[in-house]
Amino acid sequence: MARIGVISISDGREHVHRGVRDFVLGKEDALVGALEAAGHEVVRGGEPVGSNVAATSAARQVAAAGVDLTVLHYAVWAFPHFTMLAADATPGPLLLLASIDPTEPGMVGMLAAGGALDQIGRAHTRLWGAPDDALVADITARADAAHAVGALRGSTFGRIGGRPMGMNTAVANTDQWQRLFGVDVEEIDQWEIVRRTEAADPAELRRGREWFERHANVHYDGKKLTPDLLERQIGTYVAMRGLIEEHRLDFTGIKGQPELTEHFCTMDVAEALLNDPYDHNGPKDPHVCATEADMDGALTMQLLKHVARTPVLFADVRHYHGDRDIWDLCNSGQHATWYAARSDDPADNLAKVHLFPEVFFFPAGGASVQHIAAPGRMTLARLTRIDGDYRLQLMLGDFENFDEATTDALTKQSTPEWPHAFARLDAEAPDFLSRFGANHIHAVPGDVRPQMRAVTELLGIRLDEFTRN
């Protein structure tokens, strides 16, 4: 979870400060206990702030701990200039939290402090109430968003190849990325994948192939999918891992089409394994990798990963089955295999995964990593641009599964060899198709809309949320 700083602001009159100290600390203890019970790491600012010197030193101490979010806590009337000094010493996101115990004017203190911050244009969020589940959930959403936004700053995106097939929505302005998100872009040629694959350890490639053969369903055809081609695809994964380590890349995207897909092999296996929390060597952290070097797609995925702390699904919006009100989210092998069952045991997921020979789009061949995404509540999102300005398009949805006959019929209407997520979206089809700003969409389990809404506030970009009428 997030690292949260807590600083209680008190009265500047020494005799009043002494009189309310225990009351303030009691309220702070309850707040900190609730946050820690929710899984957060809490950094306390020490004694309640009762002087200008204490305001600055407490804030500097908390900021030095690298917190994602600083909570300024008001259980009593608090001198507003203490908040101003603390805010100046705290560069990160601020949340002002007031106790609603009527025996002390904590709410008055928060409003006075918040108004002062408004006057100087310092952004902040305000919450109030006892530290119950609802309040902790609100703080968590803000803290998770702050963690996600903070994790972007100073990170590096590895762009392997250029614009794929004339796809404008896959390319972003690197200056704008640096200014808005604090992300640098490292440009790497796709030849590096070829070169490193050819130099990969044959024992490593064989071990990866045997891992798939043991746990997944591999459908060799002797042409488009052979053991050698599967090992070549595993080699591209090994090559990407080397590039990530050498260039210290935080997230990546691979162009793939048309050069690699026509003359070397598809990147489906590499992209699926990078996004997975495991590979043939055991557990690992998921690494966001977007197919077709989709920059805004990868950026969306990186935010979702930091908020949800799970692998992130990448898909095309392939088809809308109007008779069922179901969207087929399907892309050539990009789905992380974790989505097949969303299990902590890779064997559970891979048992539902089929490696099929690639279809005619990709003459170089290789395996398409096919499965049907497991059912459940999902948050779907995408950063898009309108007239150059970023917006986050956001909605809730549910992935659904059907009986075998229905699933077979639905997949055959598009490309059965590719992975599918059948989604019922909280969006009207005409509205979605009229204004959704890309062909790619991204998803994580659960409802993380509160976190993503907070992300837009912290980044200063527009929220464009889809709902049903």
Secondary structure, 3 states (H helix, E strand, C coil): CCEEEEEEECCCCHHHHHHHHHHHHHHHHHHHHHHHHCCCEEEECCCCECCHHHHHHHHHHHHHCCCCEEEEEECCCCCHHHHHHHHHCCCCCEEEEECCCCCCCHHHHHHHHHHHHHHCCCCCEEEECCCCHHHHHHHHHHHHHHHHHHHHCCCEEEEECCCCCCCHHHCCCHHHHHHHHCCEEEEECCHHHHHHHHCCCHHHHHHHHHHHHHHCEECCCCCCCCHHHHHHHHHHHHHHHHHHHHHCCCEEEECCCCHHHHHCCCCHHHHHHHHCCEECCEECCCCCEEECCCHHHHHHHHHHHHHHCCCCEEEEEEEEECCCCEEEEECCCCCCHHHHCCCCCHHHHHCCCEEEECCCCCCCCCEEEECECCCEEEEEEEEEEECCEEEEEEEEEEECCCCHHHHHHHHHCCCCCCCEEEEEECCCHHHHHHHCCCCEEEEEECCCHHHHHHHHHHHCCEEEECCCC
